[in-house]
Amino acid sequence: MGDRLFDRQRTVHEILGGGLVADVILWRQKNLTLGILMVTFAAWVVFEGSGYTLLSLVSSVLLLLFAILFIWAKSAAVLNR
């Protein structure tokens, strides 16, 4: 019963859902967990270095998407498609 938290009926792995997310949180899949941490750290370094925020990035991407969709729709109307 050493794998149970405070002598509960269910293990911590079962409480966390028992799937891939629980494996990552509990470091059972060390390579995947380390990869997620490295990508998160790299994104943090890029955002800190550039002075950009997540909100401004999302806003810029959405503005670009809307501009592309607008141009696409107008060109389809002009070309009768």
TIMI-2910 file (N, C-alpha, C, CB; in pm, 1 decimal, decimal comma, always signed):
<rs>
+----------+----------+----------+----------+----------+----------+----------+----------+----------+----------+----------+----------+------+
!      n_x !      n_y !      n_z !     ca_x !     ca_y !     ca_z !      c_x !      c_y !      c_z !     cb_x !     cb_y !     cb_z ! resn !
+----------+----------+----------+----------+----------+----------+----------+----------+----------+----------+----------+----------+------+
!    +82,0 !   -120,5 !     +0,0 !     +0,0 !     +0,0 !     +0,0 !    +85,5 !   +125,6 !     +0,0 !    -92,8 !     +0,5 !   +120,0 !  Met !
!   +212,0 !   +116,5 !    -41,9 !   +300,7 !   +231,5 !    -42,0 !   +269,3 !   +332,0 !   -151,0 !   +441,2 !   +186,2 !    -56,1 !  Gly !
!   +191,9 !   +290,5 !   -253,3 !   +162,6 !   +382,5 !   -362,7 !    +35,4 !   +461,4 !   -339,9 !   +152,3 !   +307,0 !   -491,9 !  Asp !
!    -25,0 !   +450,3 !   -224,6 !   -148,5 !   +521,4 !   -195,4 !   -119,1 !   +643,4 !   -108,8 !   -249,7 !   +428,5 !   -125,6 !  Arg !
!   -188,4 !   +753,2 !   -136,6 !   -167,4 !   +877,0 !    -62,6 !   -256,6 !   +878,6 !    +60,6 !   -195,3 !  +1000,1 !   -151,7 !  Leu !
!   -197,8 !   +887,7 !   +177,3 !   -269,0 !   +892,8 !   +305,4 !   -364,2 !   +775,0 !   +323,1 !   -346,4 !  +1023,1 !   +316,9 !  Phe !
!   -325,1 !   +657,9 !   +277,5 !   -404,2 !   +533,9 !   +289,7 !   -544,3 !   +548,4 !   +231,3 !   -414,7 !   +492,6 !   +436,1 !  Asp !
!   -557,8 !   +617,3 !   +120,6 !   -686,5 !   +632,7 !    +52,3 !   -716,3 !   +506,9 !    -26,8 !   -686,3 !   +757,0 !    -40,8 !  Arg !
!   -839,0 !   +497,1 !    -76,4 !   -879,9 !   +382,2 !   -155,4 !   -820,6 !   +386,2 !   -295,8 !  -1031,1 !   +375,5 !   -163,2 !  Gln !
!   -803,9 !   +508,5 !   -350,7 !   -753,6 !   +521,7 !   -487,1 !   -612,3 !   +578,3 !   -486,0 !   -846,5 !   +611,2 !   -570,9 !  Arg !
!   -534,0 !   +544,5 !   -587,5 !   -398,8 !   +598,4 !   -598,4 !   -405,7 !   +740,9 !   -653,2 !   -310,0 !   +508,4 !   -689,5 !  Thr !
!   -294,7 !   +812,2 !   -641,0 !   -287,0 !   +948,0 !   -693,0 !   -304,8 !   +944,2 !   -844,5 !   -152,1 !  +1015,1 !   -654,4 !  Val !
!   -249,9 !   +841,4 !   -908,2 !   -263,2 !   +825,5 !  -1053,5 !   -410,4 !   +812,6 !  -1092,7 !   -183,9 !   +701,7 !  -1102,2 !  His !
!   -487,8 !   +737,7 !  -1017,3 !   -631,6 !   +723,4 !  -1044,8 !   -706,4 !   +853,5 !  -1018,6 !   -691,5 !   +610,9 !   -959,4 !  Glu !
!   -667,0 !   +927,4 !   -915,0 !   -732,1 !  +1053,5 !   -882,6 !   -710,1 !  +1155,1 !   -993,8 !   -680,1 !  +1108,3 !   -749,3 !  Ile !
!   -591,2 !  +1152,0 !  -1056,0 !   -559,0 !  +1244,2 !  -1164,5 !   -615,8 !  +1200,0 !  -1299,1 !   -409,7 !  +1259,2 !  -1175,5 !  Leu !
!   -689,2 !  +1091,7 !  -1301,2 !   -753,6 !  +1048,1 !  -1424,1 !   -697,9 !   +919,0 !  -1479,8 !   -741,9 !  +1153,9 !  -1526,5 !  Gly !
!   -579,2 !   +881,9 !  -1439,7 !   -522,2 !   +754,7 !  -1478,6 !   -473,8 !   +745,8 !  -1622,0 !   -620,3 !   +650,6 !  -1456,1 !  Gly !
!   -470,3 !   +855,8 !  -1693,7 !   -430,1 !   +852,7 !  -1833,8 !   -295,0 !   +917,6 !  -1856,5 !   -533,7 !   +921,0 !  -1918,8 !  Gly !
!   -279,9 !   +970,0 !  -1977,6 !   -154,2 !  +1032,0 !  -2017,9 !   -123,2 !  +1155,9 !  -1934,8 !   -158,6 !  +1068,4 !  -2165,3 !  Leu !
!   -225,6 !  +1233,7 !  -1902,7 !   -203,5 !  +1354,5 !  -1823,2 !   -150,5 !  +1318,1 !  -1684,6 !   -334,0 !  +1436,0 !  -1811,0 !  Val !
!   -206,6 !  +1216,1 !  -1625,2 !   -158,6 !  +1171,0 !  -1494,5 !    -14,9 !  +1121,5 !  -1504,4 !   -249,4 !  +1059,7 !  -1438,8 !  Ala !
!    +18,2 !  +1051,5 !  -1613,0 !   +155,4 !  +1004,7 !  -1632,5 !   +252,7 !  +1121,3 !  -1644,1 !   +164,3 !   +916,7 !  -1757,0 !  Asp !
!   +212,7 !  +1225,6 !  -1714,9 !   +300,3 !  +1341,8 !  -1731,2 !   +316,4 !  +1415,9 !  -1599,6 !   +245,1 !  +1436,5 !  -1838,6 !  Val !
!   +207,1 !  +1438,2 !  -1526,9 !   +213,6 !  +1510,8 !  -1400,0 !   +298,7 !  +1435,4 !  -1298,5 !    +72,5 !  +1533,7 !  -1343,8 !  Ile !
!   +288,3 !  +1304,1 !  -1298,4 !   +362,2 !  +1223,4 !  -1200,8 !   +499,5 !  +1179,7 !  -1251,6 !   +281,3 !  +1101,3 !  -1163,7 !  Leu !
!   +545,5 !  +1232,9 !  -1364,2 !   +675,9 !  +1203,3 !  -1423,3 !   +692,9 !  +1054,9 !  -1455,4 !   +786,4 !  +1248,3 !  -1329,7 !  Trp !
!   +586,6 !   +985,5 !  -1491,2 !   +599,9 !   +845,2 !  -1532,1 !   +652,0 !   +834,0 !  -1673,8 !   +466,1 !   +772,9 !  -1520,5 !  Arg !
!   +622,6 !   +933,8 !  -1756,9 !   +679,6 !   +941,0 !  -1891,5 !   +775,6 !  +1058,5 !  -1892,6 !   +567,8 !   +956,5 !  -2002,4 !  Gln !
!   +897,8 !  +1030,1 !  -1846,1 !   +995,0 !  +1135,9 !  -1821,9 !  +1031,0 !  +1213,6 !  -1948,3 !  +1119,5 !  +1077,4 !  -1761,6 !  Lys !
!  +1044,6 !  +1145,5 !  -2062,0 !  +1082,5 !  +1215,0 !  -2185,2 !   +974,4 !  +1313,5 !  -2228,6 !  +1109,3 !  +1113,9 !  -2297,3 !  Asn !
!   +849,2 !  +1273,5 !  -2221,4 !   +738,9 !  +1361,1 !  -2259,7 !   +728,5 !  +1479,5 !  -2164,0 !   +606,5 !  +1283,1 !  -2262,3 !  Leu !
!   +739,4 !  +1454,2 !  -2035,9 !   +733,0 !  +1560,5 !  -1936,0 !   +846,9 !  +1659,4 !  -1955,2 !   +737,3 !  +1502,0 !  -1794,7 !  Thr !
!   +967,4 !  +1607,9 !  -1977,1 !  +1082,2 !  +1694,6 !  -1998,3 !  +1065,8 !  +1774,3 !  -2127,0 !  +1211,4 !  +1612,6 !  -2002,3 !  Leu !
!  +1011,1 !  +1713,6 !  -2231,6 !   +986,4 !  +1784,7 !  -2356,9 !   +887,8 !  +1898,3 !  -2338,8 !   +935,2 !  +1689,0 !  -2462,4 !  Gly !
!   +780,6 !  +1872,6 !  -2264,8 !   +681,3 !  +1977,5 !  -2238,4 !   +744,3 !  +2091,9 !  -2159,2 !   +560,1 !  +1919,8 !  -2161,4 !  Ile !
!   +825,3 !  +2058,9 !  -2060,5 !   +891,8 !  +2162,8 !  -1981,9 !   +989,9 !  +2242,6 !  -2066,0 !   +964,1 !  +2101,1 !  -1863,1 !  Leu !
!  +1063,4 !  +2177,6 !  -2155,4 !  +1160,2 !  +2247,6 !  -2239,8 !  +1090,9 !  +2340,2 !  -2338,8 !  +1247,5 !  +2147,2 !  -2314,7 !  Met !
!   +980,7 !  +2295,5 !  -2399,8 !   +905,6 !  +2380,3 !  -2492,9 !   +846,4 !  +2499,7 !  -2418,6 !   +793,4 !  +2299,2 !  -2562,9 !  Val !
!   +793,4 !  +2476,4 !  -2300,5 !   +737,8 !  +2585,4 !  -2220,0 !   +846,3 !  +2686,3 !  -2183,1 !   +671,3 !  +2529,8 !  -2092,5 !  Thr !
!   +961,7 !  +2636,1 !  -2143,6 !  +1073,0 !  +2724,9 !  -2108,1 !  +1120,8 !  +2803,7 !  -2229,6 !  +1189,5 !  +2644,1 !  -2048,5 !  Phe !
!  +1131,3 !  +2738,8 !  -2344,5 !  +1174,4 !  +2807,7 !  -2466,9 !  +1075,3 !  +2917,2 !  -2505,1 !  +1189,8 !  +2707,4 !  -2583,2 !  Ala !
!   +945,4 !  +2888,1 !  -2494,6 !   +844,0 !  +2989,3 !  -2525,3 !   +854,7 !  +3106,1 !  -2428,1 !   +702,4 !  +2928,2 !  -2520,1 !  Ala !
!   +879,1 !  +3077,7 !  -2302,6 !   +893,7 !  +3183,7 !  -2202,6 !  +1014,8 !  +3272,0 !  -2234,6 !   +907,7 !  +3122,9 !  -2061,3 !  Trp !
!  +1127,4 !  +3209,4 !  -2272,5 !  +1248,2 !  +3284,9 !  -2306,1 !  +1222,4 !  +3373,0 !  -2427,2 !  +1366,7 !  +3189,8 !  -2333,2 !  Val !
!  +1154,8 !  +3319,6 !  -2529,7 !  +1125,5 !  +3398,3 !  -2649,6 !  +1034,9 !  +3516,7 !  -2616,2 !  +1059,8 !  +3310,1 !  -2757,1 !  Val !
!   +930,4 !  +3492,0 !  -2538,1 !   +840,0 !  +3600,9 !  -2501,1 !   +910,1 !  +3704,7 !  -2415,1 !   +718,4 !  +3546,2 !  -2427,4 !  Phe !
!   +993,3 !  +3663,0 !  -2321,8 !  +1065,8 !  +3757,7 !  -2236,6 !  +1166,6 !  +3837,7 !  -2317,0 !  +1136,6 !  +3684,2 !  -2122,9 !  Glu !
!  +1236,2 !  +3771,4 !  -2407,4 !  +1338,4 !  +3839,9 !  -2486,1 !  +1280,5 !  +3941,3 !  -2582,5 !  +1419,6 !  +3740,1 !  -2562,2 !  Gly !
!  +1166,4 !  +3909,9 !  -2640,7 !  +1107,7 !  +3999,8 !  -2740,0 !  +1019,8 !  +4107,5 !  -2676,2 !  +1026,1 !  +3919,9 !  -2840,1 !  Ser !
!   +981,3 !  +4089,1 !  -2553,0 !   +892,5 !  +4183,8 !  -2487,2 !   +748,0 !  +4170,5 !  -2533,8 !   +940,8 !  +4324,4 !  -2511,4 !  Gly !
!   +719,6 !  +4065,1 !  -2605,4 !   +586,1 !  +4039,1 !  -2657,9 !   +504,8 !  +3966,0 !  -2552,3 !   +592,5 !  +3956,7 !  -2789,5 !  Tyr !
!   +374,6 !  +3986,4 !  -2550,5 !   +290,4 !  +3912,5 !  -2457,6 !   +203,9 !  +3814,1 !  -2534,7 !   +202,8 !  +4008,5 !  -2374,1 !  Thr !
!   +149,1 !  +3719,5 !  -2466,4 !    +64,8 !  +3619,4 !  -2531,4 !    -59,8 !  +3683,9 !  -2590,6 !    +25,5 !  +3509,6 !  -2432,0 !  Leu !
!   -115,7 !  +3780,7 !  -2519,4 !   -235,0 !  +3848,8 !  -2568,4 !   -206,8 !  +3925,1 !  -2697,5 !   -288,4 !  +3944,1 !  -2462,3 !  Leu !
!    -94,2 !  +3994,0 !  -2704,2 !    -61,3 !  +4067,4 !  -2826,3 !    -32,1 !  +3972,5 !  -2942,0 !    +58,6 !  +4158,9 !  -2802,4 !  Ser !
!    +27,0 !  +3856,7 !  -2914,4 !    +51,7 !  +3757,8 !  -3019,4 !    -79,7 !  +3703,4 !  -3073,3 !   +139,0 !  +3642,8 !  -2966,3 !  Leu !
!   -171,0 !  +3667,7 !  -2984,5 !   -301,7 !  +3615,6 !  -3026,7 !   -377,4 !  +3721,2 !  -3105,2 !   -385,0 !  +3570,0 !  -2904,9 !  Val !
!   -371,4 !  +3845,1 !  -3060,1 !   -439,3 !  +3953,7 !  -3131,0 !   -382,3 !  +3972,9 !  -3270,9 !   -428,1 !  +4083,9 !  -3051,8 !  Ser !
!   -251,4 !  +3968,7 !  -3283,5 !   -188,1 !  +3984,5 !  -3414,3 !   -224,2 !  +3870,2 !  -3508,4 !    -36,9 !  +3993,1 !  -3398,7 !  Ser !
!   -224,6 !  +3749,4 !  -3456,9 !   -259,7 !  +3632,9 !  -3539,1 !   -404,5 !  +3641,9 !  -3584,3 !   -236,4 !  +3501,7 !  -3461,1 !  Val !
!   -495,0 !  +3679,3 !  -3495,7 !   -635,9 !  +3692,6 !  -3533,3 !   -657,1 !  +3804,4 !  -3634,7 !   -721,1 !  +3718,5 !  -3409,6 !  Leu !
!   -587,0 !  +3916,7 !  -3618,0 !   -597,2 !  +4026,0 !  -3714,2 !   -547,9 !  +3982,3 !  -3851,8 !   -517,6 !  +4147,4 !  -3665,6 !  Leu !
!   -438,3 !  +3909,2 !  -3856,1 !   -386,8 !  +3857,3 !  -3982,2 !   -484,6 !  +3758,7 !  -4045,1 !   -251,2 !  +3790,4 !  -3960,6 !  Leu !
!   -544,4 !  +3673,4 !  -3963,7 !   -642,8 !  +3577,4 !  -4012,7 !   -764,0 !  +3648,4 !  -4071,7 !   -686,4 !  +3483,8 !  -3900,1 !  Leu !
!   -814,5 !  +3749,2 !  -4002,7 !   -930,0 !  +3824,3 !  -4053,9 !   -896,5 !  +3896,7 !  -4183,9 !   -978,5 !  +3925,3 !  -3949,3 !  Phe !
!   -776,2 !  +3951,3 !  -4193,2 !   -735,6 !  +4019,2 !  -4316,2 !   -727,5 !  +3921,2 !  -4432,2 !   -600,8 !  +4089,2 !  -4296,9 !  Ala !
!   -672,0 !  +3804,0 !  -4408,1 !   -663,2 !  +3701,8 !  -4513,0 !   -801,8 !  +3657,1 !  -4556,1 !   -581,8 !  +3580,9 !  -4464,6 !  Ile !
!   -890,9 !  +3633,7 !  -4460,6 !  -1027,3 !  +3591,2 !  -4494,1 !  -1102,4 !  +3700,9 !  -4569,7 !  -1104,3 !  +3553,3 !  -4366,5 !  Leu !
!  -1079,9 !  +3826,5 !  -4534,2 !  -1145,0 !  +3937,8 !  -4603,5 !  -1097,1 !  +3945,5 !  -4748,4 !  -1117,1 !  +4071,1 !  -4530,6 !  Phe !
!   -967,0 !  +3937,4 !  -4766,8 !   -911,9 !  +3942,2 !  -4902,1 !   -959,3 !  +3823,1 !  -4983,2 !   -758,7 !  +3946,0 !  -4898,3 !  Ile !
!   -964,3 !  +3705,8 !  -4922,2 !  -1011,8 !  +3585,7 !  -4990,0 !  -1157,6 !  +3603,6 !  -5035,9 !   -999,1 !  +3462,8 !  -4896,7 !  Trp !
!  -1241,7 !  +3652,8 !  -4945,3 !  -1383,7 !  +3670,8 !  -4978,7 !  -1401,7 !  +3775,3 !  -5088,2 !  -1463,4 !  +3711,6 !  -4853,9 !  Ala !
!  -1328,1 !  +3885,5 !  -5080,1 !  -1339,3 !  +3990,7 !  -5183,3 !  -1286,5 !  +3940,4 !  -5318,0 !  -1261,4 !  +4118,2 !  -5140,1 !  Lys !
!  -1179,4 !  +3863,8 !  -5317,0 !  -1126,9 !  +3812,4 !  -5444,1 !  -1221,1 !  +3708,5 !  -5503,5 !   -986,9 !  +3751,4 !  -5424,1 !  Ser !
!  -1288,1 !  +3631,4 !  -5420,1 !  -1385,7 !  +3534,8 !  -5471,3 !  -1504,7 !  +3606,9 !  -5532,2 !  -1432,6 !  +3440,1 !  -5359,5 !  Ala !
!  -1545,7 !  +3718,8 !  -5473,4 !  -1656,7 !  +3794,9 !  -5529,6 !  -1617,8 !  +3858,5 !  -5662,6 !  -1702,7 !  +3902,5 !  -5431,1 !  Ala !
!  -1496,5 !  +3907,8 !  -5671,0 !  -1451,5 !  +3972,8 !  -5794,6 !  -1435,3 !  +3868,9 !  -5906,5 !  -1317,4 !  +4048,2 !  -5771,0 !  Val !
!  -1385,8 !  +3749,7 !  -5871,2 !  -1363,6 !  +3644,3 !  -5970,6 !  -1486,1 !  +3556,9 !  -5995,3 !  -1249,2 !  +3557,4 !  -5927,0 !  Leu !
!  -1600,1 !  +3592,8 !  -5935,6 !  -1726,1 !  +3519,8 !  -5951,3 !  -1713,7 !  +3372,2 !  -5914,5 !  -1775,2 !  +3532,1 !  -6093,8 !  Asn !
!  -1660,4 !  +3344,4 !  -5800,9 !  -1648,2 !  +3204,9 !  -5755,1 !  -1736,0 !  +3180,5 !  -5636,9 !  -1504,2 !  +3170,8 !  -5719,9 !  Arg !
+----------+----------+----------+----------+----------+----------+----------+----------+----------+----------+----------+----------+------+
</rs>
